[in-house]
Amino acid sequence: MSWAWFHRFGSPPYFYRVAGLLTPWFAWPAAVLLVVGLGWGLFVSPPDKLQGDAYRIIYIHVPNSWLSLMSYSAMAVSAAIGLIWRIKVAHAVAAAIAPAGAAFTAVSLLTGMLWGQPMWGTYWAWDPRIVFELVLLFFFLGYIALRSAIDDLNRADRTSAVLAIVGVVNVPIVHYSVIWWNSLHQAPSVLRTDGPSMPIQMLAPLLVSFLGFTLYFVAVMLVRARAEVLHRERGGDWIREAVAMHGNSP
Amino acid sequence: MSSLQSSAWRAASTVIRRDLLLAFRRPGEWLQPLAFFLIVTLLFPLSTDPELARLRQLAPAALWVALLLASMLALDFLFREDANDGTLEQLALSGQPFAVLLLAKTATHWMLTGLPLAVVAPLAAVALGAPASSVPQVLVTLLLGSVSLSLIGSIGAGLTLGVRRSGALLSLLVLPLAIPTLVFGARATQLAMVGESVAGPLYLLGALAVLGLTLAPLAAAAAVRISLE
């Protein structure tokens, strides 16, 4: 199998162009799915027997929680690719993911708190999953802080990549925390070996918004990575040529 | 193969001997974290009602938070001076496995900070109301925990080597990684103080120390190498 297609992505102009072409293919489906999924989940699907309408926050909470782990893993994999094969574009992608991932983690924590107040009677509980989700946020913040503390771009890329890889130990801890510990946070109700434990009228909009948020993440990642590449390559000849050819939008 | 291993072992023991010698020539430096630890544990009884029953509840938390902060403070002279005078570069170029050499440095650092802290901490625990019979168990807990903390700290120290003012950043990077050690360590200390079996959290602390021993030197070596480039 030839890996040429993979190495082509290491070239900033190629990545910039392909990412630009791919973005609408993720952004538009994301917009449609989010409108459908959230509209369906928030207004159409039936209220929960015990939780009433408050449960509807899962249509935002669950996808964002999943994306917080997903985006950390994506950031670490991309950083590892950059570190191992010395591909600078991969570092740019990792750098682009970090703020988005931190935002997903913060939204996951905030929506969890808003749900916790009516359900558990408290905004915050010292529960393993919640605490380690907060730790995940600190990993994102630490990654961003370390990156910005080192002036030399190449060294900032590679040092923060090591941190991103080290932080991967936290991902399985967050994921399995509800299974390993007997915790207040409920156990998974979608990804279970014995099938989902929710009725289809609630599950279907959740899956739609799940997919919508995931595609949204990919679109945001592509846009941010393009901006990052553009910033890093400022002064590069290919940008000047592209600007000369296409006017202001290369 | 075995000659390669023995030469790595000799290099590591040379590093340990050198670092110990340097430390003994300047005893003030490694006594600082110790004094810092005692002062922080002193702050807890002063900032609350110093009633022994209440202090006893507070003691595991006070001990572990103080231990964590003191070992954080001590991390600053794990690699920095050797990076400044070029010793680390020489070690990286020596042809010996760099991770092993850094592990030797971390081990020395543990002997000079973690070990004295773990030995002094039970005294602080007694002052905070721990029964004397729990001292051996508290000591073992702190010893195991401080090994993990030193190893985790070596990653953080490596990562922040290229940063000018690393204090707050180092804490931001290291403290999240140290949380499992803190949780199980404080739990074990708490169990020891009420006279129950500490086996469960102690095994987990041991597992964390082994995990750190296996992976931390590799991560630290990668981080230090990058900062030397």
Interface residues (C-beta under 8 A of the other chain):
Chain A: L83 V131 V135 F138 F139 L141 G142 A145 L146 A149 I150 D152 N154 R155 R158 T159 V162 L163 I165 V166 G167 V169 N170 I173
Chain B: I155 G158 L159 T160 G162 V163 R164 S166 L169 L172 L173 L175 P176 L177 I179 P180 A219 A222 A223 I226 S227 E229
